[in-house]
Amino acid sequence: MASIKMNTIPRPIPIDTYYGNRFVATNTTYGLIRLAYGDNYSPLKPDQVSGGPDWIKSEVLDIEAKVDDSLVEREWKKLSYDERHKQAMLMLRSLLADRFKLNVRHETKVLPVYVLLLAEGGPKFSEDDTQAKNWRVEGHGSGEIEAVSADLGWVAGLASGLLGNRIVLNKTGLHGHYSMTFQPPPLKPAASDDLSAGSAAPSDSSVSLLSAALEKQLGLRLESTTAPVDTIVIENIEQPTGN
C-alpha cells in the first residue's frame, strides 16, 4: 500500500524515515533510487547513478508506504532492525519498478573513494554482539554518537556523510559487532545531500580532521584511493502512476 503525491512546497527539505511498518519520504525520484539501491548506512552517491531524464532530479514527491499488518504480525516481528530495513528497501525497489516502471542495470566503475583502515596500535573498542539483532546507533545532545553492537558500516557511513559525496569503504578487516562512542570533529559542512546533489570532493582539511579524530578515539584512519564500485544505470523510467 503506497501513496505518491507531487510536493508543491518551494525547496522542501529531503527526508526519508523508516519506522515500524511505515516508510515516509519527501524526495526526488533520483533521491529515492539512490536510497533504494544503497546500503543500511548510506544511499548511493551521485557518481553511482547515471542515466534518466531531467525530471527525476527536479520533481519532488511525497511518498508514504505501509507494510500490510498481517505481514508484520507473521514475519516482520521476527526480523532484526537491520533485516527489516533491508526488506523495506527491497519494497521501495519494487515500488519504483511498479509505479515508475524503473529498470536499471549494474556496472562496475573505478571511482575515487576513501577506505577506512586500522590505525597503528589497532582498534580502541571491543567486540560486543550482545545486542547484535537489535543494534543501534544514536546521537546525544553533546554531539557524541553511541553505537551498540553495530558493525563498522556505521562508521564508514558516518564518514561518508560528513565528507560529502564520496564513498567510504570498510577495509579494516573487522566484520563483527562492536560498541563504542565517537565525537565527530567540527567540519566545514560537506556538499549537501540535497535534492539535486552534485559530487563535490571534500576538502583536504576536513579529511585530515576526521581521520585524526577517528585515529585518536577509535584507532581507525582514512586513506584516499580509487576502487571498483558497483553503480547503476537507469535504462527506463516513467512518471509515476496515480494512487
Backbone bond lengths (Angstrom), bond angles and torsions (degrees), N, CA, C in turn:
res aa  C-N    CA-C-N  psi(-1)  N-CA   C-N-CA  omega(-1)  CA-C   N-CA-C  phi
1 M - - - 1.453 - - 1.531 108.37 -
2 A 1.342 117.39 122.31 1.465 119.98 -176.54 1.518 110.82 -147.43
3 S 1.330 115.27 141.78 1.458 122.58 175.43 1.518 108.49 -113.65
4 I 1.355 117.35 130.50 1.458 122.91 178.67 1.524 107.81 -125.87
5 K 1.332 116.71 119.87 1.459 121.72 -179.50 1.519 110.15 -133.59
6 M 1.321 116.32 149.57 1.457 120.97 175.97 1.525 109.26 -73.38
7 N 1.326 116.88 133.90 1.456 122.10 176.92 1.530 108.93 -90.23
8 T 1.334 116.69 128.91 1.463 120.97 -175.97 1.524 112.77 -109.84
9 I 1.342 117.90 5.08 1.461 121.01 179.28 1.525 109.20 -76.51
10 P 1.354 119.02 129.98 1.471 120.44 178.86 1.533 111.21 -61.72
11 R 1.298 116.26 129.23 1.462 123.90 176.79 1.536 112.77 47.13
12 P 1.317 117.63 59.91 1.470 119.96 178.35 1.525 111.29 -67.17
13 I 1.316 115.19 154.30 1.462 120.11 176.87 1.530 108.23 -82.20
14 P 1.336 118.26 126.80 1.466 119.24 179.89 1.518 110.98 -68.71
15 I 1.309 116.79 134.36 1.457 121.83 176.79 1.516 109.28 -136.71
16 D 1.301 115.80 155.69 1.459 120.81 165.83 1.518 106.46 -150.99
17 T 1.307 115.63 126.96 1.453 121.63 -175.57 1.513 109.31 -133.06
18 Y 1.312 115.58 129.98 1.451 120.85 174.86 1.520 107.66 -119.12
19 Y 1.321 117.42 121.20 1.457 120.35 178.56 1.530 109.05 -146.94
20 G 1.330 114.47 136.48 1.460 118.54 -179.18 1.513 111.12 57.97
21 N 1.328 115.04 -117.22 1.462 120.03 179.26 1.521 111.47 -116.21
22 R 1.345 117.44 25.67 1.459 121.44 -177.36 1.537 110.51 -126.52
23 F 1.312 115.00 144.46 1.464 122.19 174.94 1.524 107.60 -126.81
24 V 1.340 117.12 124.39 1.457 122.91 -178.81 1.519 108.39 -125.76
25 A 1.334 116.94 133.49 1.463 120.47 -178.64 1.518 110.58 -146.17
26 T 1.330 115.18 145.33 1.461 123.65 167.07 1.512 105.35 -124.18
27 N 1.312 116.85 110.25 1.459 119.15 -174.13 1.522 109.57 -168.13
28 T 1.320 115.05 171.19 1.459 120.37 171.80 1.525 108.65 -79.48
29 T 1.308 115.83 165.81 1.462 119.69 174.60 1.524 110.20 -60.65
30 Y 1.320 115.42 -38.15 1.468 121.68 177.32 1.532 110.84 -58.33
31 G 1.335 116.27 -44.83 1.458 120.57 178.59 1.513 112.11 -65.06
32 L 1.330 116.56 -38.20 1.453 120.55 178.88 1.534 111.63 -66.49
33 I 1.328 115.75 -37.95 1.472 119.77 177.55 1.524 109.89 -64.00
34 R 1.327 116.07 -45.36 1.468 119.86 179.16 1.522 110.72 -60.01
35 L 1.320 116.54 -40.30 1.462 121.06 179.55 1.524 111.14 -66.87
36 A 1.332 116.73 -47.83 1.462 121.24 -174.84 1.520 112.59 -62.82
37 Y 1.326 117.12 -34.04 1.461 120.73 -176.07 1.525 112.97 -101.36
38 G 1.338 117.29 5.41 1.457 120.68 175.78 1.515 111.13 -82.14
39 D 1.335 116.01 -164.47 1.460 119.09 176.89 1.525 109.17 -110.71
40 N 1.326 116.75 -171.30 1.463 120.45 -174.28 1.524 113.63 -68.32
41 Y 1.315 117.34 -14.99 1.450 119.77 -175.38 1.520 113.59 -113.27
42 S 1.309 118.36 -15.44 1.461 119.25 -174.28 1.526 110.95 -160.42
43 P 1.341 117.96 136.95 1.465 119.72 173.06 1.523 110.17 -70.55
44 L 1.320 117.11 166.99 1.455 120.57 174.65 1.522 109.48 -59.54
45 K 1.325 116.62 147.91 1.455 121.48 175.93 1.531 109.39 -82.06
46 P 1.343 118.07 159.48 1.465 120.15 -178.73 1.523 114.02 -53.61
47 D 1.338 117.40 -36.87 1.460 120.11 179.78 1.528 112.72 -67.19
48 Q 1.336 116.84 -10.51 1.460 120.13 -177.56 1.530 113.06 -96.44
49 V 1.321 116.97 -0.69 1.471 120.77 179.77 1.520 109.13 -129.54
50 S 1.310 117.64 127.22 1.469 121.13 178.58 1.521 109.88 -137.41
51 G 1.341 114.41 162.11 1.457 120.00 179.23 1.518 111.98 88.07
52 G 1.317 115.81 176.23 1.455 121.37 177.86 1.515 112.79 94.49
53 P 1.343 118.09 155.73 1.468 122.73 179.72 1.521 111.94 -75.64
54 D 1.335 116.39 167.38 1.462 121.76 -176.54 1.520 113.44 -62.39
55 W 1.351 117.94 -32.81 1.465 119.53 -173.39 1.523 113.07 -63.68
56 I 1.323 118.41 -20.89 1.466 118.48 -178.55 1.529 111.52 -67.10
57 K 1.343 117.68 -19.07 1.457 121.21 178.45 1.528 113.29 -102.35
58 S 1.326 117.37 -13.15 1.464 119.91 -174.86 1.528 113.98 -106.62
59 E 1.317 118.40 -33.07 1.456 121.01 -177.47 1.532 110.15 -88.25
60 V 1.326 114.87 126.68 1.467 120.99 -175.87 1.529 109.93 -101.16
61 L 1.318 115.57 136.62 1.461 121.55 -176.45 1.527 111.25 -121.35
62 D 1.318 115.47 150.35 1.459 122.49 168.91 1.525 107.10 -106.60
63 I 1.319 115.98 124.12 1.460 120.61 -178.41 1.518 109.64 -125.47
64 E 1.309 115.30 135.24 1.465 121.25 171.99 1.517 108.03 -134.38
65 A 1.318 115.62 121.09 1.462 121.28 -179.11 1.522 108.99 -124.23
66 K 1.314 115.83 147.60 1.459 121.24 -176.78 1.527 109.45 -135.74
67 V 1.313 114.81 134.02 1.458 120.39 175.42 1.527 108.56 -79.56
68 D 1.308 116.78 137.73 1.461 121.65 -179.29 1.524 110.81 -55.49
69 D 1.336 115.82 134.72 1.463 120.84 -176.79 1.523 112.64 -57.22
70 S 1.322 117.37 -37.01 1.466 119.97 -178.93 1.522 111.00 -64.79
71 L 1.351 116.50 -36.09 1.464 120.12 177.74 1.521 110.41 -67.91
72 V 1.338 116.09 -39.65 1.460 119.95 178.20 1.520 110.18 -59.40
73 E 1.329 116.18 -45.90 1.464 120.50 -177.84 1.524 111.41 -66.32
74 R 1.337 117.02 -38.77 1.472 120.40 -175.22 1.521 112.79 -79.49
75 E 1.338 116.90 -44.90 1.456 120.25 -167.53 1.523 115.16 -118.88
76 W 1.340 117.20 -47.57 1.460 119.62 -168.37 1.520 114.03 -64.34
77 K 1.334 117.18 -31.32 1.461 119.53 -179.66 1.518 111.97 -64.69
78 K 1.331 116.27 -20.22 1.463 120.46 -179.61 1.527 111.94 -83.75
79 L 1.351 117.23 -12.77 1.452 120.88 -174.08 1.521 112.03 -93.48
80 S 1.333 115.97 152.28 1.467 120.83 172.23 1.521 108.90 -74.11
81 Y 1.343 116.24 168.30 1.467 119.85 176.94 1.526 109.63 -58.20
82 D 1.316 116.74 -42.88 1.455 122.40 -179.70 1.525 110.55 -57.93
83 E 1.320 116.45 -45.95 1.464 120.83 -179.49 1.519 111.93 -68.30
84 R 1.339 116.97 -38.74 1.469 120.10 178.27 1.529 111.02 -64.91
85 H 1.333 116.02 -39.47 1.462 119.58 178.96 1.528 110.38 -62.79
86 K 1.322 116.46 -43.28 1.457 119.86 178.66 1.523 110.89 -61.06
87 Q 1.323 116.61 -41.66 1.455 120.00 178.31 1.527 111.33 -65.06
88 A 1.337 116.38 -38.10 1.465 120.17 178.70 1.525 110.82 -63.55
89 M 1.344 117.40 -39.28 1.461 120.02 179.62 1.535 111.15 -70.88
90 L 1.329 117.25 -33.47 1.467 119.81 174.38 1.526 110.16 -64.41
91 M 1.331 116.52 -37.26 1.463 120.19 177.40 1.525 111.09 -68.40
92 L 1.349 116.80 -35.65 1.462 119.97 176.16 1.526 110.13 -64.86
93 R 1.320 117.17 -38.95 1.474 119.93 175.54 1.525 110.22 -61.32
94 S 1.327 116.06 -42.27 1.467 119.91 179.08 1.523 110.81 -63.89
95 L 1.332 117.12 -39.38 1.461 121.78 177.72 1.527 110.40 -61.78
96 L 1.328 116.67 -44.27 1.459 121.05 179.49 1.529 110.83 -64.17
97 A 1.321 116.57 -38.54 1.461 120.09 179.00 1.526 111.19 -69.57
98 D 1.329 116.79 -39.78 1.462 121.49 -175.37 1.529 112.27 -77.35
99 R 1.322 117.19 -49.63 1.457 120.66 -172.20 1.527 113.10 -92.32
100 F 1.352 117.50 -24.07 1.464 121.71 -179.65 1.526 112.05 -110.07
101 K 1.321 116.78 -3.71 1.467 122.27 -177.15 1.530 111.63 55.49
102 L 1.327 115.01 37.29 1.463 120.25 -178.22 1.518 110.92 -72.42
103 N 1.328 114.86 132.77 1.456 122.00 173.00 1.522 107.46 -135.08
104 V 1.321 117.28 128.19 1.466 121.10 -178.29 1.519 109.83 -128.91
105 R 1.312 114.52 160.20 1.465 120.07 169.44 1.521 107.87 -126.80
106 H 1.316 115.54 154.20 1.461 120.86 -178.42 1.530 110.18 -97.27
107 E 1.325 115.44 139.90 1.459 122.30 174.60 1.529 108.41 -134.61
108 T 1.304 116.71 142.44 1.459 120.95 173.94 1.524 109.02 -95.03
109 K 1.335 115.85 126.30 1.459 121.35 179.01 1.530 109.29 -126.65
110 V 1.312 116.31 148.80 1.463 121.03 174.24 1.522 107.34 -88.81
111 L 1.338 116.53 117.60 1.460 122.08 -175.08 1.526 111.01 -127.38
112 P 1.341 117.36 157.13 1.472 119.69 172.21 1.523 109.56 -64.78
113 V 1.304 117.50 133.21 1.457 122.45 179.25 1.525 108.89 -142.07
114 Y 1.325 115.15 169.35 1.457 121.74 164.57 1.515 107.12 -112.77
115 V 1.323 117.02 144.54 1.455 120.91 175.30 1.521 108.39 -113.65
116 L 1.325 114.31 140.04 1.459 122.03 177.04 1.520 107.62 -91.82
117 L 1.338 116.17 120.68 1.461 122.09 -174.94 1.522 110.49 -124.69
118 L 1.336 115.76 163.16 1.452 120.24 171.62 1.523 109.47 -74.91
119 A 1.317 116.85 134.60 1.461 121.30 175.30 1.522 109.26 -82.01
120 E 1.325 116.19 167.76 1.461 120.70 177.26 1.524 108.94 -59.99
121 G 1.304 116.90 131.69 1.454 120.75 -177.86 1.516 113.01 101.81
122 G 1.348 116.65 -15.64 1.451 120.59 174.80 1.515 114.36 83.52
123 P 1.322 117.19 -178.82 1.467 122.05 -174.44 1.528 112.40 -68.51
124 K 1.333 114.56 149.86 1.467 121.04 178.52 1.534 109.76 -109.54
125 F 1.315 115.51 42.58 1.456 121.90 177.92 1.521 107.14 -153.88
126 S 1.321 115.71 164.10 1.464 120.78 -176.16 1.522 111.02 -117.02
127 E 1.305 115.34 155.12 1.460 120.23 177.93 1.527 109.63 -68.07
128 D 1.320 115.77 139.65 1.460 121.38 -178.97 1.527 108.30 -151.34
129 D 1.319 116.69 103.17 1.463 119.80 179.63 1.522 111.72 -108.72
130 T 1.331 116.98 20.60 1.462 121.11 -177.53 1.525 112.67 -63.96
131 Q 1.351 116.82 -28.04 1.460 120.32 179.21 1.531 110.73 -125.82
132 A 1.339 115.81 32.74 1.464 120.51 -174.39 1.520 112.55 -58.23
133 K 1.332 117.38 -34.50 1.463 120.15 -178.48 1.525 111.38 -72.62
134 N 1.325 116.66 -25.81 1.471 121.20 179.21 1.519 110.46 -127.96
135 W 1.328 115.44 48.96 1.459 120.65 179.34 1.528 109.86 -59.95
136 R 1.307 115.33 159.62 1.462 118.69 177.84 1.519 109.98 -150.56
137 V 1.312 115.16 151.25 1.465 123.32 171.99 1.509 106.03 -131.60
138 E 1.321 117.79 121.79 1.458 120.45 -176.50 1.517 110.95 -141.32
139 G 1.330 115.03 148.41 1.444 121.03 178.62 1.514 111.67 -94.95
140 H 1.318 115.93 154.06 1.456 122.08 177.62 1.527 109.27 -115.68
141 G 1.315 115.66 166.50 1.456 120.78 -176.58 1.513 114.02 -58.01
142 S 1.309 117.09 -28.23 1.464 121.48 -179.70 1.523 112.66 -75.29
143 G 1.337 116.33 -8.22 1.460 120.65 -175.16 1.509 112.30 95.28
144 E 1.326 116.26 -8.59 1.463 120.73 178.30 1.517 109.95 -70.93
145 I 1.335 116.24 143.57 1.461 122.33 179.00 1.522 108.69 -113.04
146 E 1.305 115.54 130.57 1.460 121.38 179.88 1.523 109.71 -112.61
147 A 1.311 116.66 129.37 1.462 122.65 175.88 1.520 108.37 -115.67
148 V 1.326 116.04 132.99 1.463 121.39 179.15 1.523 108.62 -123.31
149 S 1.319 115.47 117.14 1.472 122.81 177.71 1.527 112.69 54.67
150 A 1.331 116.98 36.21 1.466 121.64 179.94 1.521 110.40 -100.96
151 D 1.340 116.68 154.47 1.457 118.80 173.33 1.528 108.69 -81.39
152 L 1.319 116.90 171.42 1.462 120.11 -174.57 1.522 113.33 -76.81
153 G 1.332 116.41 0.48 1.451 118.71 173.95 1.519 112.25 -57.95
154 W 1.345 116.88 -31.01 1.460 118.77 -178.91 1.525 110.93 -67.54
155 V 1.342 117.56 -34.16 1.468 120.18 178.76 1.525 109.33 -67.90
156 A 1.335 116.70 -44.69 1.460 120.72 177.68 1.519 110.85 -61.56
157 G 1.347 116.69 -42.38 1.455 120.49 178.93 1.520 112.27 -64.91
158 L 1.333 116.77 -42.07 1.467 121.04 177.59 1.524 110.41 -61.87
159 A 1.334 116.95 -47.85 1.460 120.70 -179.67 1.518 111.02 -60.21
160 S 1.327 116.65 -41.92 1.458 120.86 179.31 1.520 110.82 -62.32
161 G 1.343 116.77 -42.13 1.455 119.95 178.61 1.512 113.08 -66.33
162 L 1.323 117.25 -39.72 1.464 121.35 -179.07 1.526 111.64 -69.22
163 L 1.319 116.35 -31.84 1.464 120.02 -175.68 1.524 113.13 -92.98
164 G 1.318 118.22 -3.49 1.457 120.14 179.04 1.506 112.18 98.12
165 N 1.313 115.73 -150.00 1.464 120.15 -170.97 1.529 112.96 -87.84
166 R 1.307 115.26 60.36 1.461 121.94 177.17 1.522 108.25 -133.48
167 I 1.305 117.75 130.88 1.457 122.55 -178.46 1.524 110.29 -70.30
168 V 1.331 116.11 141.42 1.459 122.13 172.20 1.528 107.12 -120.42
169 L 1.327 116.76 122.51 1.461 122.34 -177.67 1.522 110.52 -105.36
170 N 1.313 116.56 138.23 1.455 121.28 176.98 1.525 109.65 -80.15
171 K 1.314 115.81 107.56 1.466 121.52 177.89 1.524 110.77 -120.47
172 T 1.331 115.80 30.12 1.462 120.43 -179.62 1.517 112.23 -76.64
173 G 1.333 116.61 -21.39 1.459 119.68 -172.63 1.512 112.56 83.34
174 L 1.329 117.42 0.10 1.461 122.47 179.27 1.527 108.59 -99.45
175 H 1.310 117.28 119.96 1.470 120.88 -175.61 1.522 112.18 -128.95
176 G 1.337 116.46 20.41 1.457 120.31 176.97 1.519 111.29 -92.01
177 H 1.334 116.22 -157.18 1.454 123.01 177.59 1.531 108.48 -115.77
178 Y 1.322 116.00 138.99 1.457 121.00 -171.99 1.524 110.55 -140.38
179 S 1.336 115.31 150.98 1.458 121.40 174.20 1.522 108.43 -115.53
180 M 1.338 115.13 138.56 1.463 120.00 -175.86 1.515 109.69 -168.53
181 T 1.321 116.69 168.83 1.462 122.01 172.01 1.520 108.32 -125.91
182 F 1.331 115.84 150.66 1.467 120.96 -178.70 1.518 109.40 -146.21
183 Q 1.320 115.41 133.70 1.463 122.41 176.28 1.529 107.94 -107.90
184 P 1.344 118.85 101.98 1.465 120.00 -179.74 1.527 111.10 -62.40
185 P 1.313 117.78 143.61 1.463 120.50 177.76 1.518 110.70 -75.37
186 P 1.332 117.63 157.42 1.473 119.41 175.54 1.524 109.74 -70.49
187 L 1.318 116.39 120.41 1.461 121.54 -178.64 1.513 109.83 -119.36
188 K 1.321 115.79 155.30 1.446 119.91 169.90 1.521 106.96 -61.71
189 P 1.356 118.43 132.94 1.470 119.84 -176.85 1.520 112.14 -50.35
190 A 1.333 115.08 133.26 1.466 120.60 179.88 1.517 109.45 -72.85
191 A 1.319 115.75 166.29 1.459 120.58 174.64 1.518 108.31 -52.61
192 S 1.321 117.28 123.10 1.458 122.09 -172.81 1.519 111.72 -61.47
193 D 1.326 114.81 135.27 1.463 119.87 175.39 1.529 107.74 -84.70
194 D 1.342 115.36 58.64 1.460 118.93 -173.89 1.520 110.96 -89.01
195 L 1.332 115.50 -163.69 1.460 119.52 -170.73 1.516 113.80 -70.06
196 S 1.304 118.21 -16.05 1.477 120.48 177.64 1.519 109.44 -139.03
197 A 1.331 115.98 44.02 1.453 121.48 -173.03 1.514 112.39 -57.36
198 G 1.305 114.70 141.84 1.451 120.68 175.86 1.513 110.40 -90.80
199 S 1.311 117.06 -157.02 1.466 119.38 -176.91 1.521 110.65 -130.55
200 A 1.344 115.86 43.77 1.454 120.27 -178.73 1.522 110.62 -64.17
201 A 1.323 116.30 140.29 1.452 121.32 178.24 1.528 109.40 -79.46
202 P 1.336 118.69 146.59 1.457 121.31 177.82 1.526 110.72 -68.85
203 S 1.333 116.70 157.98 1.460 120.39 178.98 1.524 109.62 -73.90
204 D 1.330 115.55 153.05 1.466 120.34 179.09 1.523 111.01 -60.90
205 S 1.342 117.00 -36.88 1.461 120.03 -178.59 1.525 111.01 -65.35
206 S 1.336 117.51 -38.81 1.463 120.49 178.55 1.520 110.84 -65.02
207 V 1.325 116.22 -42.42 1.464 120.18 178.92 1.521 110.49 -62.57
208 S 1.335 116.90 -44.49 1.466 121.08 -179.48 1.523 111.54 -63.20
209 L 1.335 117.17 -43.82 1.463 121.09 179.89 1.523 111.52 -63.11
210 L 1.324 116.02 -45.20 1.454 119.54 -178.43 1.521 111.08 -67.85
211 S 1.337 117.25 -42.26 1.459 120.75 179.73 1.527 110.56 -62.55
212 A 1.335 116.74 -39.86 1.466 120.78 179.39 1.531 110.90 -65.10
213 A 1.337 116.72 -40.47 1.466 120.38 179.32 1.529 110.43 -66.74
214 L 1.320 116.79 -41.24 1.459 120.43 178.01 1.525 111.20 -62.33
215 E 1.319 116.30 -41.04 1.465 120.12 -179.08 1.519 111.12 -67.28
216 K 1.330 116.35 -44.71 1.462 120.25 -177.23 1.519 111.96 -67.23
217 Q 1.326 117.27 -41.97 1.464 120.55 -173.06 1.524 113.89 -91.44
218 L 1.333 116.98 -35.37 1.463 120.02 -172.36 1.525 114.88 -119.97
219 G 1.332 117.23 -10.09 1.456 118.99 -177.10 1.512 113.02 75.32
220 L 1.344 115.84 29.77 1.455 122.49 178.87 1.519 109.51 -122.81
221 R 1.322 117.18 165.31 1.462 120.36 177.49 1.523 109.60 -150.95
222 L 1.346 115.03 165.26 1.461 121.59 178.67 1.516 110.45 -111.81
223 E 1.311 115.91 145.56 1.464 121.14 176.78 1.526 109.15 -139.32
224 S 1.333 116.30 134.85 1.461 121.57 -179.62 1.525 110.46 -84.12
225 T 1.324 116.22 136.35 1.459 120.66 178.44 1.529 108.44 -161.68
226 T 1.294 116.98 -168.28 1.472 122.04 170.51 1.518 107.33 -124.17
227 A 1.337 115.45 155.90 1.465 119.01 -178.43 1.518 109.55 -157.88
228 P 1.327 117.46 153.32 1.465 120.37 173.02 1.530 109.24 -65.99
229 V 1.313 115.80 129.95 1.466 121.44 -176.52 1.520 109.16 -130.72
230 D 1.319 116.27 139.94 1.462 120.57 176.58 1.524 109.28 -73.87
231 T 1.323 117.60 129.56 1.463 122.87 176.85 1.524 108.79 -128.12
232 I 1.342 115.54 164.53 1.456 118.70 176.11 1.527 109.61 -121.86
233 V 1.321 114.95 146.36 1.461 122.98 176.96 1.531 107.38 -117.02
234 I 1.329 116.20 125.09 1.461 120.74 179.66 1.516 109.51 -77.47
235 E 1.329 117.20 115.44 1.461 121.95 -179.13 1.524 111.68 -94.92
236 N 1.340 116.36 -28.95 1.469 119.60 177.25 1.504 109.33 -155.82
237 I 1.344 115.26 140.25 1.462 121.24 174.13 1.514 108.42 -158.87
238 E 1.336 116.43 144.77 1.472 120.98 -179.06 1.527 108.96 -131.19
239 Q 1.334 115.65 161.24 1.468 120.04 174.64 1.528 108.45 -55.83
240 P 1.329 117.57 140.47 1.473 119.31 -176.01 1.516 112.98 -63.74
241 T 1.318 114.87 145.03 1.455 120.18 175.97 1.515 109.83 -73.03
242 G 1.319 116.99 157.13 1.461 122.00 -178.25 1.518 112.22 -67.93
243 N 1.350 114.81 168.23 1.470 119.72 -177.74 1.532 110.66 -71.87
